[in-house]
Amino acid sequence: NIPKLMPPTGRSDEPGRVLFVAEGDSAIAGLRPARNPKIHGLFPLRGKPMNCRGMSLAKALANEELKNIVAILGLPLDGKVKSLKELNYAKVSIITDADFDGYAIRSLMLSFFYEYWPELYEIGLVHISSAPLFEVDVKWKDGKKTTEFCTDDHSYDQLVVKVKKDGGEITRKKRNKGLGETGKEAMKFAVNECMKKITIANKKNASKIQNLWFHKDFAEQRRDAISEYAMSVIQD
């Protein structure tokens, strides 16, 4: 009965269930025809999630959207998650637009899970998915025609080099401004090929990074870090 949740149609104990937490209703509309309805659940976010760093779980759950995500996944309000079998889904994947707003939304969701259930990263629940930034039609040297998907500028540049080396030709290039503009086949590519598990290599460094970029008590250090980064970019 959670508003806007599109649950899987298969059994609740179906293996491989994935909850896609997406940026906005338009993203859900694009994901709907691309998902496997038996195992894929869809839930839209409204704008940027709350920054929960240093906040009690009770206060965070006063936010309706975060409370719904906790309920959908079946996360405990006290204690740790020891196994994926305790949850309603084997994976949760955050999928956003490939822009700064999208990256901010992704980071805030990753921070939310890390704040209260850091063990989710150890048991392999948390993932991100990247929808293709470019949809490219290619006519290869042998006459074969394909549509290639590139998730960022770097992968597009690599494709250009590959096509040129093969003696082929790029006949169409579409740059998606957001998930709402992404075509059905590109969305299928995102769902099936672009999911990446997020792990924590160093817990101590992860906590420092979380504090620096999200904790309200580290505002001055955050300004210094942003200023230092900006100067290095200008110098380069």
Secondary structure, DSSP 4 states (H G I P E B T S, - for coil): --TT-B--SS-TT-TT-EEEEEESHHHHHHHTTTS-TTTEEEEEE-SSPP--TT--HHHHTTSHHHHHHHHHHT--SSS----GGGSS-SEEEEEE-SSHHHHHHHHHHHHHHHHH-THHHHHT-EEEEE--SEEEEEE-TTS-EEEEEESSHHHHHHHHHHHHHHT-EEEEEEE-SSGGG--HHHHHHHHHH-EEE---S-HHHHHHHHHHHH-GGGHHHHHHHHHHHHHHHHH-
